[in-house]
Amino acid sequence: MNGMTDRHLLPGVRGYVAERKPKVRAEADRGPVTVLLPQTHRPGEEGEVDSGEVVNNLRGESVNCMLLSLRLSFSGKAVHRIFLRTDSEMAMPLEEFLDEVMSLLEADG
Protein backbone atom coordinates (compact mmCIF):
# COMPACT_ATOMS: atom_id res chain seq x y z
CA MET A 1 0.00 0.00 0.00
CA ASN A 2 2.98 2.32 -0.57
CA GLY A 3 3.54 3.04 3.13
CA MET A 4 -0.02 4.15 3.79
CA THR A 5 -1.40 3.18 7.17
CA ASP A 6 -4.94 2.94 8.52
CA ARG A 7 -4.45 6.46 9.85
CA HIS A 8 -4.12 7.70 6.26
CA LEU A 9 -6.95 5.57 4.84
CA LEU A 10 -9.67 6.12 7.47
CA PRO A 11 -10.55 9.74 6.64
CA GLY A 12 -11.09 8.79 3.00
CA VAL A 13 -13.16 5.73 3.89
CA ARG A 14 -15.28 7.69 6.37
CA GLY A 15 -15.92 10.40 3.80
CA TYR A 16 -16.90 7.84 1.16
CA VAL A 17 -19.29 6.04 3.53
CA ALA A 18 -20.86 9.31 4.68
CA GLU A 19 -21.48 10.30 1.06
CA ARG A 20 -22.55 6.88 -0.24
CA LYS A 21 -24.81 5.70 2.61
CA PRO A 22 -27.79 8.02 1.83
CA LYS A 23 -27.61 7.01 -1.85
CA VAL A 24 -27.67 3.30 -0.99
CA ARG A 25 -30.67 3.82 1.33
CA ALA A 26 -32.52 5.75 -1.40
CA GLU A 27 -31.76 3.05 -3.99
CA ALA A 28 -33.21 0.46 -1.59
CA ASP A 29 -36.36 2.61 -1.19
CA ARG A 30 -35.56 3.12 2.45
CA GLY A 31 -35.13 6.87 2.04
CA PRO A 32 -33.08 9.15 4.20
CA VAL A 33 -33.12 8.70 7.94
CA THR A 34 -34.40 11.94 9.37
CA VAL A 35 -36.00 12.49 12.70
CA LEU A 36 -37.89 15.67 13.33
CA LEU A 37 -39.21 16.48 16.77
CA PRO A 38 -41.09 19.74 16.42
CA GLN A 39 -41.19 21.96 19.45
CA THR A 40 -44.61 23.11 20.46
CA HIS A 41 -45.19 26.00 22.82
CA ARG A 42 -48.62 27.11 23.89
CA PRO A 43 -49.23 30.86 24.13
CA GLY A 44 -48.16 32.36 27.44
CA GLU A 45 -46.79 29.12 28.88
CA GLU A 46 -43.05 29.44 28.37
CA GLY A 47 -40.46 32.14 28.09
CA GLU A 48 -36.80 32.74 28.72
CA VAL A 49 -35.31 35.51 30.81
CA ASP A 50 -31.62 36.32 30.95
CA SER A 51 -29.44 39.13 32.18
CA GLY A 52 -25.82 40.08 31.83
CA GLU A 53 -23.28 42.84 31.69
CA VAL A 54 -22.75 44.77 28.47
CA VAL A 55 -20.41 47.63 27.66
CA ASN A 56 -21.82 50.52 25.63
CA ASN A 57 -20.08 53.46 24.04
CA LEU A 58 -21.89 56.49 25.44
CA ARG A 59 -20.61 59.84 24.15
CA GLY A 60 -17.23 58.31 23.38
CA GLU A 61 -16.87 56.69 26.82
CA SER A 62 -17.19 52.96 27.66
CA VAL A 63 -19.99 52.48 30.16
CA ASN A 64 -20.90 49.23 31.96
CA CYS A 65 -24.59 48.44 31.75
CA MET A 66 -26.96 45.63 32.69
CA LEU A 67 -28.93 43.93 29.88
CA LEU A 68 -32.22 42.22 30.68
CA SER A 69 -33.76 40.07 27.94
CA LEU A 70 -37.11 38.31 27.68
CA ARG A 71 -38.08 35.94 24.86
CA LEU A 72 -41.51 34.33 24.54
CA SER A 73 -41.30 30.76 23.26
CA PHE A 74 -44.63 30.69 21.36
CA SER A 75 -44.15 33.83 19.28
CA GLY A 76 -40.37 34.11 19.43
CA LYS A 77 -40.84 37.79 20.24
CA ALA A 78 -38.10 39.30 22.38
CA VAL A 79 -37.85 42.44 24.48
CA HIS A 80 -34.59 43.88 25.81
CA ARG A 81 -33.84 46.58 28.35
CA ILE A 82 -30.49 48.15 29.19
CA PHE A 83 -29.85 49.82 32.54
CA LEU A 84 -26.98 52.12 33.44
CA ARG A 85 -25.22 50.65 36.47
CA THR A 86 -22.01 51.34 38.32
CA ASP A 87 -19.49 48.53 38.78
CA SER A 88 -20.62 48.10 42.39
CA GLU A 89 -24.26 47.76 41.26
CA MET A 90 -23.78 45.13 38.55
CA ALA A 91 -25.58 42.47 40.58
CA MET A 92 -29.26 43.39 40.34
CA PRO A 93 -31.23 42.63 43.54
CA LEU A 94 -33.79 39.82 43.05
CA GLU A 95 -36.82 42.00 43.78
CA GLU A 96 -35.70 44.62 41.25
CA PHE A 97 -34.95 41.89 38.71
CA LEU A 98 -38.45 40.39 39.10
CA ASP A 99 -40.03 43.85 38.84
CA GLU A 100 -38.21 44.41 35.56
CA VAL A 101 -39.24 40.97 34.26
CA MET A 102 -42.87 41.87 35.02
CA SER A 103 -42.52 45.21 33.21
CA LEU A 104 -41.07 43.38 30.19
CA LEU A 105 -44.02 40.98 30.19
CA GLU A 106 -46.43 43.90 30.34
CA ALA A 107 -44.60 45.65 27.49
CA ASP A 108 -44.82 42.50 25.36
CA GLY A 109 -48.53 42.00 25.96
Long-range contacts (C-beta under 8 A, 24 or more apart in sequence): 39-73, 41-73, 41-74, 42-74, 43-74, 43-75, 44-72, 44-74, 45-73, 45-74, 46-72, 46-73, 46-74, 47-71, 47-72, 47-73, 47-105, 48-73, 49-101, 49-104, 51-92, 51-97, 53-90, 54-82, 56-82, 64-90, 66-90, 66-92, 68-92, 68-97, 68-100, 68-101, 68-104, 70-101, 70-104, 70-105, 70-108, 72-108, 77-108, 79-104, 79-107, 79-108
